[in-house]
């Protein structure tokens, strides 16, 4: 097996789960999207904006970019359709990165700008942390969706054939 394959599979799952989550947001008005909800972040808008911003932050680090902490200076996107498109772009970047992983890249480190100064992190650790971060906050968005009166979608039916969501097909290529 290609040593990058597990990361690619996680990136594809990540893209599918984000797409599924944003599809569930479709019926929400701007008022409902930005309304106060239970959770670590006070609204669905704040939660999914956080997911997107942190994705941009770590994707920038993985590509050895120069944006760093400035990614957090952007205003929150209050239109969930526009944010879904932006998230899709980030998901494609992450999937492309994982598709092109080699043993050499997996052995490298990346500079990550922190408020306390730069650190070095291994590429595998950055990827695993990013995937875990996504899962963690999508779980919070799940609760917030339910609070908004929308049945939260199934987000863990990607990897196994048993009860695999039909919509996964477009994401595992």
C-alpha positions in Angstrom: 0.0 0.0 0.0 1.1 3.5 -0.7 2.2 5.1 2.6 0.1 8.2 1.9 -3.1 6.1 1.2 -4.5 6.3 4.8 -4.1 10.1 4.7 -5.8 10.4 1.3 -8.7 8.3 2.6 -9.1 10.5 5.6 -8.9 13.6 3.4 -11.6 12.2 1.1 -13.8 11.3 4.1 -13.2 14.8 5.4 -14.4 16.4 2.2 -17.5 14.1 2.1 -18.4 14.8 5.7 -18.0 18.6 5.2 -20.1 18.4 2.0 -22.8 16.4 3.9 -22.8 18.8 6.8 -23.1 21.9 4.5 -25.9 20.1 2.6 -27.8 19.8 5.9 -27.3 23.6 6.4 -29.1 24.4 3.2 -32.6 25.1 4.6 -31.2 27.5 7.3 -31.8 31.2 7.0 -29.0 33.6 7.8 -30.8 34.3 11.1 -30.9 30.6 12.0 -27.3 30.1 10.8 -26.0 32.9 13.1 -28.5 32.2 16.0 -27.1 31.4 19.4 -26.7 27.6 19.9 -25.2 25.4 22.6 -21.6 24.4 22.0 -18.0 25.6 22.4 -18.7 28.2 19.7 -22.0 30.1 20.1 -23.5 29.5 16.7 -23.4 27.2 13.7 -21.8 30.1 11.8 -19.0 30.4 14.4 -18.4 26.7 14.5 -18.1 26.1 10.7 -16.1 29.3 10.3 -13.7 28.0 12.9 -13.4 24.7 11.1 -12.7 26.5 7.8 -10.2 28.9 9.3 -8.2 26.2 11.1 -8.2 24.2 7.8 -6.7 27.2 6.0 -4.1 27.6 8.7 -2.9 24.0 8.7 -3.2 23.6 4.9 -1.0 26.7 4.6 1.6 25.2 6.9 1.5 21.9 5.0 2.2 23.6 1.8 4.9 25.7 3.5 2.9 28.9 2.8 3.4 32.3 4.4 -0.1 33.2 5.6 0.3 31.7 9.1 -1.8 33.4 11.8 -3.1 36.1 9.4 -5.6 33.5 8.3 -7.5 34.3 11.5 -7.8 38.0 10.7 -10.6 37.4 8.2 -14.2 38.3 8.9 -16.6 35.4 9.5 -18.6 34.3 6.5 -22.3 34.6 7.4 -23.6 33.0 4.1 -23.4 29.3 4.6 -23.5 28.7 0.8 -20.5 30.9 0.2 -18.7 29.2 3.1 -19.5 25.8 1.7 -17.8 26.8 -1.5 -14.8 28.0 0.3 -14.7 24.9 2.5 -14.9 22.8 -0.7 -11.8 24.6 -2.1 -9.9 23.9 1.1 -11.0 20.3 1.1 -9.7 19.9 -2.5 -6.4 21.4 -1.5 -6.1 19.0 1.4 -7.1 16.0 -0.8 -4.6 17.0 -3.5 -1.9 17.3 -0.8 -2.6 13.8 0.5 -2.9 12.3 -3.0 0.7 13.5 -3.6 2.3 12.3 -0.3 5.5 10.4 -0.7 7.6 8.6 2.0 10.0 11.6 1.7 7.2 14.2 2.4 5.9 12.0 5.3 9.3 12.2 6.8 9.4 16.0 6.7 8.5 18.7 9.2 6.7 22.0 8.6 7.0 25.3 10.2 3.8 26.3 12.0 3.5 29.9 13.2 2.1 30.1 16.7 1.3 33.0 18.9 4.2 32.0 21.1 6.6 31.7 18.1 7.2 29.2 15.3 7.3 25.4 15.9 8.2 22.5 13.8 5.7 19.7 13.4 5.9 16.5 11.4 3.7 16.3 8.3 1.9 13.1 9.6 1.2 14.8 13.0 -0.2 17.9 11.2 -2.5 15.8 9.1 -3.8 13.7 11.9 -4.4 16.8 14.1 -6.3 18.5 11.3 -8.5 15.5 10.7 -9.2 15.1 14.4 -9.9 18.8 14.7 -12.5 18.5 11.9 -14.2 15.5 13.5 -14.3 17.2 16.9 -16.0 20.4 15.6 -18.3 18.7 13.2 -19.6 16.8 16.2 -20.4 20.2 17.8 -22.1 21.4 14.6 -24.2 18.2 14.8 -25.6 19.2 18.1 -26.2 22.8 16.9 -28.0 21.5 13.8 -30.3 19.4 16.1 -30.9 22.5 18.2 -31.9 24.3 15.0 -34.5 21.7 14.3 -32.6 19.9 11.6 -31.9 16.2 11.8 -28.1 15.9 11.9 -26.7 13.8 9.0 -24.8 10.6 9.3 -21.2 11.5 9.0 -19.3 8.3 9.7 -20.5 6.1 6.8 -17.6 6.5 4.5 -14.8 3.9 5.0 -16.7 0.6 5.3 -18.8 -1.0 2.7 -21.5 -1.9 5.2 -24.1 0.9 5.2 -21.8 3.1 3.2 -23.5 6.3 2.2 -24.2 6.4 -1.6 -23.0 10.0 -1.8 -19.4 8.9 -0.9 -18.7 7.8 -4.4 -17.8 11.2 -5.7 -15.3 11.8 -3.0 -13.2 8.6 -3.1 -11.6 9.0 -6.5 
